[in-house]
Structure formats: C-alpha cells, structure tokens
C-alpha cells in the first residue's frame, strides 16, 4: 500500500508541474527598438559642405531671380499692377491707439480715469469733522452735511460745498465728455461711456464712506440708485437744451445744479450755459486720439463773464421794430 500511495502521489505531482509549466508567464525581454530619429548631423542633407568653395549645381538652367513690379506699372497686355485687398490691408498704417478688444478696454479704463479726475476737481469738498467721531457734523438748512470747498463753483455761485453740489457739477462735466464719446466708433463708444460712469459712481460711494460715515452697504446702495436716476435725468435735460436753445439749457442747469432755487444769480447761470457751449465746441474740434490720450483740461465758467456782460444789440431795438419771429405752426387735426 505504501508503494502504491507513493506512485499515486508522484503522478499528481507530475501533473501539477506540467500545468504550472504551461501556464507560467514568459519572462519579459526588453529589446532596444531602432530609433526613427537622430540629432546627429549625418541625417541632414549637406547642401554645400565646402562653403569657401561652393559647388556648382549640376544643371544647365541658370538661376533666375524674379523682379518685383511696382504698383501702378502698366504691363505689356495693358493691365495695371495693383495690390490685392489682403496686401493693401497689410500695408495700411495701423492707428497709434487701440480701439477694440482687451487692450482697447484697458486703455479706455485708464484714459477715462484721468478724464474723470479732471471732471471731479471743480466742486470737490472735504469735511474735517468726518475724521473725528466726537465732532458734530455741520448741516445746511436742508439737513445736508456741510463741508469746505474752494473754487468758482463754491465762491461765486453761492452753492454750498456738499455732496449734492459736487455730484451735480461732476455730472455736468461727465455729460460733456459723454457727448464727445458718442462721436467715437460705435464699437468703442459704449465702453468709454460706461468706464467714465463707473469711475463716477465708485468715487461717489467712496465719498459716502469717508466724508459722511455711511458704512452700511444697504444705505449706500439706496443713495447710489437715486444718484443714477438723477444721472438719467441729467442726460435727458441737457440733451434737450443742447438740441434746442440756451433758454432750455439754462432751465436744465437751474433745476439740477441750483435745485430750482429762486435766489439764483442769472449772470452766473448764463456763464455756465456759455461755458458748456464753449467746452462742447472745443471737444468737437479735438481729434479722437487727443481725447483718448486724455490730453485736455477744462477751464472755468469765470472766463465767460465778459461774453455774458456784453450787451446785445437787440436790447436797444424797439419792440415794434424787432424782426418778426415765425412761430411754429399748429398741428392740423
């Protein structure tokens, strides 16, 4: 029994060894593949091995160098040589300032920032008591925070150095630039208008915090919404005045800047109207590149005093001798 058992065990072991041998994974053999590329110079064609004594190509055809024909030359068949539209566009000089795209947007942002600073300086003000929490803020009769300001707009017009005065005078100058931006290419005009308006509202919110202590964002947003409504009204009122006559424009300035006050100085109001006309004429004569480079400064309505004081010839003309004015015809129904 022992011998039979041993023979049986040997047979089982032999079968298992054959099974293991058949299923064993062959050893991995790494072979070096042939390289399909090389960095040696031998793989490159040597066109001229001897540069000092170049070889002559084995051909009977002489080299030909094409001659460039100038634009406007008349050929043998009577046709005129002209550039293709693509070549003409490539030769055309590009403008010295970017108009659209990302670069144009950043250029507009920087230029409008400088132009806005010029707009905001005319009726700027400060409130010294705002830095001291223990000091009492001075108020006007209408309950506005009263500050300290200098310049023609504060000393000659009787306007108080308040946030309301600063915002209205600043919006007046921003409006003058907005009118000029409308003359830009339509693809960039809206970008310039939006940037200068963003600078104004950012500065307005900054003044609310620093000069008036409005730390609550909800309160600032409420005033900013009211300010935006005022801006829309300024656009409509001044556009109507510019399109019609000085009387309509003076009425718009009186309602917005002077809050329709009965104590307004008519001469100062006339100076502002003349100032707006003169600034618009100067902006119209300036080219786009000058405006885009922010190479301009505003003057002051004070320079319009001589023109306003000049007496019109029509003042001495009797009413019955005045030339007739044709009234607009009534609409017929």
C-alpha positions in Angstrom: 0.0 0.0 0.0 2.8 2.3 0.8 4.4 1.8 -2.7 1.0 2.4 -4.5 0.4 5.5 -2.4 3.8 6.9 -3.3 3.2 6.2 -7.0 -0.1 8.0 -6.9 1.5 11.0 -5.2 4.2 11.1 -7.8 1.7 11.1 -10.6 -0.2 14.0 -9.1 3.0 16.0 -8.6 4.0 15.4 -12.2 0.6 16.6 -13.5 0.8 19.8 -11.4 4.3 20.5 -12.6 3.2 20.2 -16.2 0.3 22.5 -15.6 2.4 25.1 -13.9 5.0 25.0 -16.7 2.3 25.6 -19.4 0.6 28.5 -17.6 3.8 30.2 -16.5 4.2 33.8 -17.9 7.3 34.0 -20.1 9.9 36.4 -18.8 9.7 39.9 -20.3 12.5 40.7 -22.6 13.4 44.3 -23.3 14.6 44.9 -26.8 16.1 48.1 -28.0 14.0 49.4 -30.9 15.6 51.1 -33.8 15.5 54.9 -33.5 13.5 56.6 -36.1 15.1 60.0 -35.5 18.6 61.3 -34.6 20.2 64.5 -33.6 23.4 63.9 -35.5 24.3 66.0 -38.5 24.7 62.9 -40.7 21.0 62.5 -41.1 20.7 66.0 -42.6 21.4 66.7 -46.2 24.6 68.6 -46.7 23.8 71.1 -49.4 27.2 72.8 -49.5 29.9 71.0 -47.5 32.6 73.5 -48.6 31.2 77.0 -48.0 34.5 78.6 -49.1 34.4 76.8 -52.5 30.7 76.2 -53.2 29.9 73.6 -55.8 28.0 74.5 -58.9 24.7 72.6 -59.3 24.7 70.0 -62.0 22.2 71.7 -64.3 22.2 73.8 -67.5 19.4 76.1 -66.3 20.7 79.4 -64.9 19.2 80.7 -61.7 16.5 83.3 -62.2 15.7 86.0 -59.6 12.2 87.4 -60.1 11.9 91.1 -60.4 9.4 93.0 -58.3 6.9 95.0 -60.3 6.0 98.3 -58.7 2.4 99.2 -58.1 0.8 101.1 -60.9 3.1 99.7 -63.6 1.3 99.0 -66.9 2.2 95.6 -68.3 2.5 94.5 -71.9 -1.1 93.4 -72.2 -2.3 96.8 -71.0 -3.2 95.9 -67.4 -2.2 97.8 -64.4 -0.4 96.1 -61.5 -2.3 96.7 -58.2 -2.1 95.2 -54.7 -4.6 92.6 -53.7 -7.0 93.6 -50.9 -5.1 91.5 -48.4 -1.8 93.1 -49.3 -3.3 96.6 -49.3 -4.7 96.0 -45.8 -1.3 94.8 -44.6 0.4 97.9 -46.0 -2.1 100.2 -44.5 -0.7 102.0 -41.4 -2.4 100.9 -38.2 -3.7 103.6 -35.8 -1.5 104.7 -32.9 -4.1 103.9 -30.3 -6.1 100.6 -29.8 -9.8 100.7 -30.4 -11.3 97.4 -29.5 -10.5 94.1 -27.7 -9.0 93.6 -24.3 -6.2 96.2 -24.9 -8.7 98.8 -26.0 -10.8 98.2 -22.9 -7.9 98.7 -20.6 -6.8 101.7 -22.5 -10.3 103.2 -22.1 -10.3 102.4 -18.4 -7.0 104.3 -17.8 -7.9 107.2 -20.0 -11.3 107.7 -18.6 -9.9 107.6 -15.1 -7.7 110.6 -15.9 -10.6 112.4 -17.6 -12.8 111.7 -14.6 -10.3 113.2 -12.2 -10.5 116.4 -14.3 -14.3 116.4 -14.0 -14.4 115.8 -10.3 -12.0 118.5 -9.2 -14.2 121.6 -9.9 -16.6 121.3 -7.0 -14.6 119.0 -4.7 -15.0 119.4 -1.0 -13.8 118.0 2.3 -15.4 117.6 5.8 -12.8 117.8 8.5 -15.3 116.7 11.2 -15.7 113.4 9.4 -12.4 112.2 10.7 -13.3 112.9 14.3 -16.1 110.7 15.7 -16.6 113.1 18.6 -17.1 116.2 16.5 -20.6 117.3 15.3 -21.2 117.3 11.6 -22.3 120.8 10.4 -25.6 120.8 8.5 -27.2 123.1 5.9 -30.8 124.3 6.2 -31.9 121.3 4.2 -30.1 118.9 6.5 -27.2 118.1 4.2 -23.7 117.6 5.6 -21.7 120.8 5.0 -18.1 120.7 4.1 -15.3 123.0 3.0 -14.6 123.8 -0.6 -12.8 126.3 -2.9 -13.1 127.4 -6.5 -15.5 129.4 -8.6 -18.4 127.0 -8.2 -18.4 127.5 -4.4 -17.3 131.1 -4.1 -19.2 132.8 -7.0 -22.4 130.8 -7.4 -23.5 130.6 -3.8 -23.5 126.8 -3.9 -22.7 125.1 -0.7 -19.8 122.6 -0.6 -22.0 119.5 -0.2 -22.2 116.1 -1.7 -25.2 117.2 -3.8 -23.3 120.2 -5.3 -20.3 118.1 -6.0 -22.3 115.3 -7.7 -24.2 117.7 -9.9 -21.2 119.7 -11.1 -19.3 116.5 -11.7 -22.2 115.0 -13.7 -22.3 118.2 -15.8 -18.7 117.7 -16.8 -19.1 113.9 -17.3 -22.0 114.7 -19.6 -19.8 117.0 -21.7 -17.3 114.1 -22.2 -20.1 111.6 -22.8 -21.4 113.8 -25.7 -17.9 113.6 -27.2 -17.7 109.9 -26.7 -20.7 109.5 -28.8 -18.6 110.5 -31.8 -16.3 107.5 -31.4 -16.7 104.4 -33.4 -19.9 102.6 -32.2 -17.8 99.5 -31.2 -15.9 101.5 -28.5 -18.2 104.5 -27.7 -20.3 102.5 -25.2 -17.2 101.2 -23.5 -15.8 104.7 -22.9 -19.2 105.9 -21.6 -19.5 103.0 -19.2 -16.0 103.4 -17.8 -16.2 107.1 -17.0 -19.6 106.5 -15.4 -18.2 103.6 -13.3 -15.4 106.0 -12.1 -18.0 108.5 -11.0 -20.1 106.0 -9.0 -17.1 104.5 -7.4 -15.9 107.9 -6.3 -19.3 108.8 -5.1 -19.5 105.7 -2.9 -16.1 106.4 -1.6 -17.1 109.9 -0.5 -20.2 108.4 1.2 -17.9 106.3 3.4 -15.1 108.8 4.1 -17.0 112.1 4.3 -20.4 111.0 5.5 -19.8 107.8 7.5 -22.2 105.6 5.5 -20.7 102.3 6.5 -23.9 100.3 5.8 -23.8 99.0 2.3 -27.6 99.0 2.0 -27.8 102.7 2.8 -25.1 103.4 0.2 -26.9 101.4 -2.5 -30.1 103.3 -1.8 -28.3 106.7 -2.4 -26.5 105.3 -5.4 -29.8 104.2 -7.0 -31.1 107.7 -6.5 -28.0 109.2 -8.0 -28.3 107.0 -11.1 -31.9 108.3 -11.6 -30.5 111.8 -11.3 -27.9 111.0 -14.0 -30.6 109.7 -16.4 -32.5 112.9 -15.8 -29.4 115.0 -16.5 -28.8 113.2 -19.8 -32.3 113.9 -21.0 -32.4 117.5 -19.7 -29.0 118.6 -21.1 -29.6 116.8 -24.4 -32.8 118.8 -24.9 -31.1 122.0 -24.0 -28.2 121.4 -26.4 -30.5 120.5 -29.2 -32.9 123.5 -28.7 -31.6 126.8 -27.3 -29.8 128.5 -24.4 -33.1 129.1 -22.5 -33.9 125.4 -22.4 -30.3 124.6 -21.4 -30.3 127.3 -18.7 -33.6 125.8 -17.3 -32.0 122.4 -17.1 -28.9 123.7 -15.3 -31.1 125.7 -12.9 -33.2 122.6 -12.0 -30.3 120.3 -11.5 -27.3 122.3 -10.2 -29.2 125.1 -8.4 -32.2 122.9 -7.3 -34.6 125.4 -8.9 -33.7 128.0 -6.3 -35.3 131.4 -6.6 -32.2 133.1 -5.4 -30.0 132.0 -8.3 -27.7 134.6 -9.9 -28.8 134.9 -13.5 -25.4 136.1 -14.7 -23.7 133.0 -13.1 -26.3 130.8 -14.8 -25.6 132.4 -18.1 -21.9 131.9 -17.6 -22.4 128.2 -17.1 -24.5 127.9 -20.2 -21.9 129.7 -22.3 -19.2 127.5 -20.7 -21.0 124.3 -21.7 -21.3 125.6 -25.3 -17.7 126.5 -25.4 -16.4 123.2 -24.0 -18.5 121.2 -26.5 -17.2 123.3 -29.3 -13.6 122.6 -28.1 -14.2 118.9 -27.8 -15.7 118.8 -31.2 -12.6 120.4 -32.7 -10.3 117.9 -31.0 -9.5 114.6 -32.8 -10.2 111.2 -31.3 -6.6 110.5 -30.5 -6.3 113.6 -28.3 -9.4 112.7 -26.4 -8.3 109.1 -26.0 -4.9 110.1 -24.6 -6.7 112.4 -22.0 -4.7 115.3 -23.2 -7.1 118.0 -22.1 -8.3 120.1 -19.2 -11.5 122.0 -18.5 -11.5 125.7 -17.9 -13.8 127.6 -15.7 -17.1 129.5 -16.3 -15.4 132.5 -14.9 -13.8 133.2 -18.3 -17.3 133.6 -19.8 -18.0 136.7 -17.7 -17.0 139.2 -20.4 -19.2 137.5 -23.0 -22.2 137.4 -20.7 -21.7 141.1 -19.8 -21.7 142.1 -23.5 -24.9 143.9 -24.3 -26.9 142.5 -27.2 -27.8 144.9 -30.0 -31.4 143.7 -29.8 -31.7 145.3 -26.3 -31.8 148.8 -27.8 -34.2 147.9 -30.7 -37.8 148.9 -30.1 -40.1 146.0 -29.8 -42.2 147.1 -32.8 -39.1 147.3 -35.0 -37.8 143.9 -34.0 -37.7 141.3 -36.8 -40.7 139.0 -36.7 -40.1 135.5 -35.4 -42.0 132.8 -37.1 -44.0 130.8 -34.6 -44.3 127.1 -35.1 -47.5 126.1 -37.0 -50.1 124.3 -35.0 -50.8 120.7 -35.9 -53.9 120.3 -38.0 -56.2 117.6 -37.0 
